[in-house]
């Protein structure tokens, strides 16, 4: 017996690594144990992927699972409002023309919708910060429902103007409220949420026009009815949902929660200088991006028809663009560029813009367009969410809506400026390669300007 016992090797106790038993036991709001590092520190706002912040094998489905019920409802809102918006928007001019509205007034109304969707973004951002996302969501849904109803009531001048303005401003309120809430999602980096939101938006961009084309033979009123019904149901779902109780982080000793840190004084000269150094180049880069992106609606449709002889060429570009964004954007931002700062993504994105338009100089025909769509889509996938990420980083604590509103306002300026300059280039340079050289030069200048942005990346706790 003794020999048998001596022949068995006594199991050695398993030693835990020091860092394992020194980590505190954390619990979520439901009392369940969770691993440290799942939630960003309050001051960090989960903006970027520092070392060790990723979850193994994380993908869109896992990010969806990590998102709170309210965050999921907001992503569904992005999807459904995108679907109905792109059912409505491409056919608006067709409907107005069929109702006998003069072409000049049709152009004015379509332009008014674009202006109201972005022109009031700064004010809308202030409203989001002042009154909170719930009240702003209710206001946005109400304005949009009223706007669709006014358009359904008739196309008289005053009625149409009021309806278009209500739809545009309501959309601006909805977009900023949803984005502000999503980037504040607990435990999920803002970059992941912005990429997931963009994926849902682009599903609407792809499917919305097709659904609109199917419904339009029944009458434009059916499209308006779909918009009203979807917005009404979403408003009920979101605004009547019980508010989540605000909980402050507990102290290590179990004592009372520490008060929130005071915001820096607005009169601090150093803070003002720091804000100017951050916001001036950021707004300029935002204007440059939307000025470049607007050429997809101004210069490219005309040149694409000239290169291919087909009016459907630009539709092919947008369809492939939307599919690539849906399929690749989340993977690019979450995995391929996981460790990159937002500034790096902006530089790479603008250089991709330059490469896309440079390809149109030696190439022609369908091959040129298919080669063009890959780098231009890469630019869109990297730049758009990175601008929002930089804005949230640069904005003061508690002013996320204002920061995102400022970027949307820069987009409005860039779209208007880019459309005007694009038309000027077409008139002066006609069909020569000079147009592409100008766009390439602006893209490279924007990439260089992005280097003026702060490099520091906020880390998870």
C-alpha positions as CSV (number, residue, x, y, z in Angstrom):
1,X,0.0,0.0,0.0
2,X,2.7,2.5,1.0
3,X,4.8,1.6,-2.0
4,X,1.8,2.1,-4.2
5,X,1.1,5.5,-2.7
6,X,4.7,6.5,-3.0
7,X,4.6,5.6,-6.7
8,X,1.8,8.1,-7.4
9,X,3.1,11.6,-8.0
10,X,1.3,14.1,-5.8
11,X,-0.3,16.7,-8.0
12,X,1.4,20.1,-7.6
13,X,-0.8,23.0,-6.7
14,X,-1.6,25.2,-9.8
15,X,-0.2,28.6,-9.4
16,X,-2.1,31.6,-10.6
17,X,-0.3,34.3,-12.4
18,X,0.2,37.4,-10.2
19,X,-1.9,39.6,-12.5
20,X,-4.8,37.3,-12.2
21,X,-5.3,37.3,-8.4
22,X,-4.5,41.0,-8.1
23,X,-7.3,42.1,-10.5
24,X,-10.4,43.2,-8.7
25,X,-13.7,41.4,-9.1
26,X,-16.0,43.6,-11.1
27,X,-19.7,43.3,-11.5
28,X,-22.1,44.8,-14.0
29,X,-25.3,46.6,-13.2
30,X,-27.1,43.3,-12.9
31,X,-24.7,41.9,-10.3
32,X,-23.0,39.5,-12.7
33,X,-19.2,39.0,-12.6
34,X,-17.4,40.5,-15.6
35,X,-13.7,40.7,-16.6
36,X,-11.8,43.9,-16.0
37,X,-11.3,46.0,-19.1
38,X,-14.7,45.4,-20.6
39,X,-15.9,48.9,-19.8
40,X,-14.0,52.1,-20.6
41,X,-13.1,54.5,-17.8
42,X,-15.6,57.4,-17.5
43,X,-13.2,59.9,-18.9
44,X,-12.2,57.8,-21.8
45,X,-15.6,57.3,-23.5
46,X,-14.4,54.1,-25.2
47,X,-13.0,55.9,-28.2
48,X,-10.3,53.7,-29.7
49,X,-8.7,50.3,-29.5
50,X,-5.7,50.4,-27.3
51,X,-3.7,47.3,-26.7
52,X,-5.7,44.6,-25.1
53,X,-9.1,46.2,-25.7
54,X,-10.3,43.9,-28.4
55,X,-12.4,40.8,-27.7
56,X,-11.2,37.6,-29.3
57,X,-13.0,36.9,-32.6
58,X,-15.2,40.0,-32.2
59,X,-17.4,40.7,-35.2
60,X,-20.6,42.6,-36.0
61,X,-22.7,39.8,-34.4
62,X,-20.7,39.9,-31.2
63,X,-20.8,43.7,-31.1
64,X,-24.5,43.5,-31.5
65,X,-24.8,41.1,-28.6
66,X,-22.6,43.4,-26.4
67,X,-24.8,46.4,-27.2
68,X,-27.5,47.3,-24.7
69,X,-31.2,46.9,-25.6
70,X,-31.5,50.6,-26.2
71,X,-28.5,50.6,-28.5
72,X,-29.9,47.8,-30.5
73,X,-33.2,49.6,-30.8
74,X,-31.3,52.7,-32.1
75,X,-29.5,50.6,-34.7
76,X,-32.8,49.2,-35.9
77,X,-34.0,52.8,-36.0
78,X,-31.0,53.6,-38.3
79,X,-31.9,50.7,-40.5
80,X,-35.6,51.5,-40.9
81,X,-35.2,55.3,-41.2
82,X,-32.5,54.6,-43.8
83,X,-34.8,52.3,-45.8
84,X,-37.7,54.7,-45.8
85,X,-35.5,57.7,-46.5
86,X,-34.1,56.1,-49.6
87,X,-37.5,54.9,-50.7
88,X,-38.6,58.5,-50.5
89,X,-35.6,60.6,-51.6
90,X,-34.8,59.3,-55.1
91,X,-38.4,59.6,-56.1
92,X,-39.1,63.0,-54.6
93,X,-38.2,64.9,-57.7
94,X,-40.1,62.5,-59.9
95,X,-43.2,62.9,-57.8
96,X,-43.0,66.7,-57.7
97,X,-42.5,66.9,-61.5
98,X,-45.5,64.6,-62.0
99,X,-47.6,66.9,-59.9
100,X,-46.8,69.8,-62.3
101,X,-44.2,71.5,-60.1
102,X,-41.8,73.6,-62.3
103,X,-38.3,72.3,-62.6
104,X,-36.8,75.3,-60.9
105,X,-39.0,74.8,-57.8
106,X,-38.2,71.1,-57.8
107,X,-34.5,71.8,-57.7
108,X,-35.1,74.4,-54.9
109,X,-37.1,71.9,-52.8
110,X,-34.5,69.1,-53.2
111,X,-31.7,71.5,-52.3
112,X,-33.8,72.8,-49.3
113,X,-34.0,69.2,-48.0
114,X,-30.3,68.7,-48.2
115,X,-29.6,72.1,-46.5
116,X,-32.1,71.5,-43.7
117,X,-30.6,68.0,-43.1
118,X,-27.1,69.4,-42.4
119,X,-27.4,73.2,-42.1
120,X,-28.8,73.2,-38.6
121,X,-26.5,70.5,-37.3
122,X,-24.6,72.7,-34.9
123,X,-27.8,74.0,-33.3
124,X,-29.2,70.4,-33.2
125,X,-26.1,69.3,-31.4
126,X,-26.6,71.9,-28.8
127,X,-30.2,70.8,-28.4
128,X,-29.1,67.2,-27.9
129,X,-26.6,68.1,-25.2
130,X,-29.2,70.4,-23.5
131,X,-32.3,68.3,-23.5
132,X,-31.0,64.7,-23.9
133,X,-31.5,62.1,-26.6
134,X,-34.9,61.0,-25.5
135,X,-36.6,64.4,-25.9
136,X,-34.7,65.1,-29.2
137,X,-35.7,61.7,-30.6
138,X,-39.3,62.5,-29.9
139,X,-39.0,65.9,-31.5
140,X,-37.2,64.5,-34.6
141,X,-39.8,61.8,-35.1
142,X,-42.6,64.3,-34.7
143,X,-41.1,66.8,-37.2
144,X,-40.6,64.0,-39.8
145,X,-44.1,62.6,-39.4
146,X,-45.5,66.1,-39.8
147,X,-43.3,66.8,-42.8
148,X,-44.4,63.6,-44.6
149,X,-48.0,64.4,-43.8
150,X,-47.7,67.9,-45.3
151,X,-46.2,66.5,-48.5
152,X,-49.0,64.0,-48.7
153,X,-51.6,66.8,-48.3
154,X,-50.4,68.6,-51.4
155,X,-47.6,70.2,-53.3
156,X,-48.6,73.8,-52.9
157,X,-45.6,76.1,-52.5
158,X,-46.0,76.9,-48.7
159,X,-47.1,73.4,-47.9
160,X,-44.2,71.7,-49.7
161,X,-41.6,74.1,-48.3
162,X,-42.9,73.5,-44.7
163,X,-43.0,69.7,-45.3
164,X,-39.5,69.6,-46.7
165,X,-38.0,71.7,-44.0
166,X,-39.7,69.6,-41.3
167,X,-38.3,66.4,-42.8
168,X,-34.8,67.8,-43.1
169,X,-34.6,69.3,-39.6
170,X,-36.2,66.2,-38.1
171,X,-33.7,64.0,-39.8
172,X,-30.9,66.1,-38.4
173,X,-32.2,65.8,-34.9
174,X,-32.7,62.1,-35.2
175,X,-29.3,61.5,-36.7
176,X,-27.4,63.4,-34.1
177,X,-29.4,62.0,-31.2
178,X,-28.8,58.4,-32.3
179,X,-25.1,58.9,-33.0
180,X,-24.6,60.7,-29.7
181,X,-26.2,57.8,-27.8
182,X,-24.4,55.1,-29.7
183,X,-20.9,56.5,-29.2
184,X,-21.7,56.6,-25.4
185,X,-22.6,52.9,-25.4
186,X,-21.2,51.3,-22.3
187,X,-18.5,48.6,-22.9
188,X,-18.3,48.9,-26.7
189,X,-15.7,51.1,-28.3
190,X,-17.1,54.1,-30.2
191,X,-15.3,53.1,-33.4
192,X,-17.1,49.7,-33.4
193,X,-20.5,51.5,-32.9
194,X,-19.8,54.0,-35.7
195,X,-18.8,51.2,-38.1
196,X,-21.9,49.2,-37.2
197,X,-24.1,52.2,-37.6
198,X,-22.6,52.9,-41.0
199,X,-23.3,49.3,-42.0
200,X,-26.9,49.7,-41.1
201,X,-27.1,53.0,-43.0
202,X,-25.7,51.5,-46.2
203,X,-28.2,48.6,-46.0
204,X,-30.8,51.2,-46.3
205,X,-28.9,53.0,-49.1
206,X,-28.9,49.7,-51.1
207,X,-32.3,48.3,-50.4
208,X,-34.3,51.6,-50.1
209,X,-34.3,52.6,-53.7
210,X,-35.3,49.1,-54.8
211,X,-38.2,49.1,-52.3
212,X,-39.3,52.5,-53.5
213,X,-39.3,51.4,-57.1
214,X,-41.6,48.5,-56.2
215,X,-44.0,50.6,-54.2
216,X,-44.1,53.7,-56.4
217,X,-46.5,52.2,-59.1
218,X,-49.1,52.1,-56.3
219,X,-48.6,55.8,-55.7
220,X,-46.2,58.1,-53.9
221,X,-48.7,58.3,-51.1
222,X,-47.9,54.7,-50.2
223,X,-44.2,55.6,-49.7
224,X,-45.2,58.5,-47.5
225,X,-47.5,56.2,-45.5
226,X,-44.6,53.8,-45.0
227,X,-42.4,56.6,-43.8
228,X,-45.1,57.9,-41.4
229,X,-46.0,54.4,-40.0
230,X,-42.3,53.4,-39.5
231,X,-41.5,56.6,-37.7
232,X,-44.6,56.5,-35.5
233,X,-43.8,52.9,-34.4
234,X,-40.1,53.7,-33.8
235,X,-41.1,56.8,-31.8
236,X,-43.4,54.8,-29.6
237,X,-40.7,52.1,-29.1
238,X,-37.9,54.5,-28.2
239,X,-39.6,57.4,-26.3
240,X,-41.9,55.2,-24.2
241,X,-39.1,52.9,-23.1
242,X,-38.2,53.2,-19.4
243,X,-35.1,55.3,-18.9
244,X,-32.1,53.5,-17.7
245,X,-31.1,54.5,-14.2
246,X,-27.9,56.5,-14.2
247,X,-25.2,54.8,-12.0
248,X,-22.0,56.4,-11.0
249,X,-18.9,54.2,-10.7
250,X,-18.5,52.9,-7.1
251,X,-15.4,53.7,-5.1
252,X,-12.8,50.9,-4.3
253,X,-13.6,51.0,-0.6
254,X,-17.3,50.7,-1.2
255,X,-17.9,54.3,-0.2
256,X,-20.2,56.8,-1.9
257,X,-19.6,57.6,-5.6
258,X,-17.3,60.4,-6.4
259,X,-18.7,63.5,-8.0
260,X,-18.3,63.9,-11.7
261,X,-15.2,65.9,-12.6
262,X,-15.9,69.6,-13.3
263,X,-15.7,70.7,-16.9
264,X,-12.7,73.0,-17.6
265,X,-13.5,76.7,-17.5
266,X,-14.5,78.1,-20.8
267,X,-12.5,81.2,-20.0
268,X,-9.2,79.3,-19.6
269,X,-6.8,80.7,-22.3
270,X,-4.8,77.5,-22.5
271,X,-8.0,75.5,-23.0
272,X,-9.1,77.9,-25.7
273,X,-5.8,77.6,-27.6
274,X,-5.9,73.9,-27.3
275,X,-9.5,73.8,-28.7
276,X,-8.5,76.0,-31.6
277,X,-5.5,73.8,-32.4
278,X,-7.8,70.8,-32.5
279,X,-10.9,72.1,-34.1
280,X,-9.6,74.3,-36.9
281,X,-7.7,71.5,-38.7
282,X,-10.5,69.1,-37.9
283,X,-13.2,71.3,-39.4
284,X,-11.0,72.0,-42.5
285,X,-10.5,68.3,-43.0
286,X,-14.2,67.7,-42.6
287,X,-15.0,70.3,-45.2
288,X,-12.4,68.8,-47.5
289,X,-13.8,65.3,-47.2
290,X,-17.4,66.4,-48.1
291,X,-16.1,68.6,-50.9
292,X,-14.3,65.6,-52.4
293,X,-17.2,63.2,-51.7
294,X,-19.7,65.6,-53.4
295,X,-17.9,65.0,-56.7
296,X,-19.5,61.6,-56.8
297,X,-22.8,63.5,-57.4
298,X,-21.5,66.3,-59.5
299,X,-18.4,65.5,-61.7
300,X,-18.4,61.7,-61.7
301,X,-22.0,61.1,-63.1
302,X,-21.2,63.2,-66.1
303,X,-17.7,61.8,-66.7
304,X,-18.9,58.2,-66.1
305,X,-21.5,58.6,-68.9
306,X,-18.8,60.0,-71.2
307,X,-16.4,57.2,-70.4
308,X,-18.9,54.3,-70.8
309,X,-21.7,55.7,-72.9
310,X,-24.3,54.5,-70.4
311,X,-26.4,56.5,-68.0
312,X,-26.5,53.5,-65.7
313,X,-22.8,53.7,-65.0
314,X,-23.1,55.9,-61.9
315,X,-25.8,53.6,-60.5
316,X,-23.4,50.7,-60.8
317,X,-20.7,52.7,-59.0
318,X,-23.1,53.5,-56.1
319,X,-24.4,49.9,-55.9
320,X,-20.9,48.4,-55.7
321,X,-19.9,51.1,-53.2
322,X,-22.8,50.4,-50.9
323,X,-22.2,46.6,-51.0
324,X,-18.5,47.0,-50.2
325,X,-19.3,49.3,-47.3
326,X,-21.8,46.8,-45.9
327,X,-19.5,43.8,-46.3
328,X,-16.1,45.3,-45.4
329,X,-16.3,48.4,-43.2
330,X,-16.7,46.8,-39.9
331,X,-14.0,44.3,-40.5
332,X,-11.6,47.0,-41.7
333,X,-12.1,49.2,-38.6
334,X,-12.4,46.4,-36.1
335,X,-9.6,44.1,-37.2
336,X,-7.4,45.4,-40.0
337,X,-7.0,48.9,-38.7
338,X,-7.7,48.0,-35.0
339,X,-4.5,49.6,-33.6
340,X,-4.5,52.6,-35.9
341,X,-5.3,56.1,-34.5
342,X,-8.1,58.1,-36.1
343,X,-5.5,60.5,-37.5
344,X,-3.7,57.6,-39.3
345,X,-7.1,56.4,-40.8
346,X,-7.7,60.0,-42.1
347,X,-4.3,60.2,-43.8
348,X,-4.8,56.7,-45.4
349,X,-8.3,57.6,-46.4
350,X,-7.4,60.8,-48.2
351,X,-4.5,59.1,-50.0
352,X,-7.0,56.5,-51.1
353,X,-9.1,59.3,-52.5
354,X,-6.1,60.6,-54.4
355,X,-5.3,57.1,-55.8
356,X,-8.9,56.7,-56.9
357,X,-9.0,59.8,-59.0
358,X,-5.5,59.3,-60.2
359,X,-6.6,56.0,-61.7
360,X,-9.0,57.9,-64.0
361,X,-6.2,59.7,-65.7
362,X,-4.7,56.8,-67.6
363,X,-7.7,54.5,-67.7
364,X,-11.1,54.8,-69.5
365,X,-14.3,52.9,-69.8
366,X,-15.8,50.4,-67.4
367,X,-12.4,49.2,-66.3
368,X,-11.6,52.8,-65.1
369,X,-14.9,52.9,-63.0
370,X,-14.4,49.5,-61.5
371,X,-10.8,50.3,-60.6
372,X,-12.0,53.7,-59.2
373,X,-14.7,52.3,-56.9
374,X,-12.4,50.2,-54.7
375,X,-10.1,53.0,-53.4
376,X,-12.9,55.6,-53.2
377,X,-14.9,53.2,-51.1
378,X,-11.9,52.6,-48.9
379,X,-11.6,56.3,-48.4
380,X,-15.3,56.6,-47.4
381,X,-15.1,53.7,-45.0
382,X,-12.0,55.1,-43.2
383,X,-12.7,58.9,-43.2
384,X,-16.4,59.2,-42.3
385,X,-16.3,57.4,-38.9
386,X,-12.8,58.7,-38.1
387,X,-14.0,62.3,-38.3
388,X,-16.7,61.6,-35.8
389,X,-14.2,59.7,-33.6
390,X,-11.8,62.7,-33.7
391,X,-14.7,65.1,-33.0
392,X,-15.8,63.1,-29.9
393,X,-12.2,63.0,-28.6
394,X,-11.8,66.8,-29.1
395,X,-15.2,67.8,-27.7
396,X,-15.5,68.6,-24.0
397,X,-17.0,66.1,-21.7
398,X,-20.8,66.2,-21.9
399,X,-20.8,68.0,-25.2
400,X,-20.8,65.0,-27.6
401,X,-23.9,66.3,-29.5
402,X,-22.2,69.6,-30.1
403,X,-19.0,67.9,-31.3
404,X,-20.9,65.7,-33.7
405,X,-23.1,68.6,-34.8
406,X,-20.0,70.7,-35.6
407,X,-18.7,67.9,-37.9
408,X,-22.1,67.7,-39.6
409,X,-22.1,71.5,-40.1
410,X,-18.6,71.2,-41.7
411,X,-20.1,68.5,-44.0
412,X,-22.8,71.0,-45.0
413,X,-20.2,73.6,-45.9
414,X,-18.1,71.1,-47.7
415,X,-21.0,69.7,-49.7
416,X,-22.1,73.2,-50.8
417,X,-18.5,74.3,-51.6
418,X,-17.7,71.0,-53.4
419,X,-20.8,71.1,-55.5
420,X,-20.1,74.7,-56.6
421,X,-16.4,74.1,-57.3
422,X,-17.2,70.8,-59.1
423,X,-19.5,72.7,-61.5
424,X,-16.9,75.4,-62.0
425,X,-14.3,72.8,-62.9
426,X,-16.6,71.2,-65.4
427,X,-17.2,74.5,-67.1
428,X,-13.6,75.6,-67.2
429,X,-11.6,72.4,-67.7
430,X,-14.3,70.4,-69.6
431,X,-13.3,66.8,-70.1
432,X,-9.5,67.1,-69.7
433,X,-7.4,65.4,-67.1
434,X,-7.0,68.7,-65.3
435,X,-10.2,67.9,-63.3
436,X,-8.7,64.7,-61.9
437,X,-5.3,66.5,-61.2
438,X,-7.1,69.2,-59.1
439,X,-9.0,66.6,-57.1
440,X,-5.8,64.5,-56.5
441,X,-4.0,67.7,-55.3
442,X,-6.9,68.5,-52.9
443,X,-6.9,65.0,-51.6
444,X,-3.1,65.0,-50.9
445,X,-3.4,68.4,-49.2
446,X,-6.2,67.1,-47.0
447,X,-4.0,64.1,-46.1
448,X,-1.2,66.5,-45.1
449,X,-3.7,68.6,-43.1
450,X,-4.7,65.5,-41.2
451,X,-1.2,65.2,-39.7
452,X,-2.0,68.5,-37.8
453,X,-4.6,66.6,-35.7
454,X,-3.5,65.2,-32.3
455,X,-2.1,61.7,-32.5
456,X,-2.9,60.7,-28.9
457,X,-5.5,57.9,-28.7
458,X,-7.7,57.5,-25.7
459,X,-7.3,54.1,-24.1
460,X,-9.6,51.8,-22.3
461,X,-9.1,51.3,-18.6
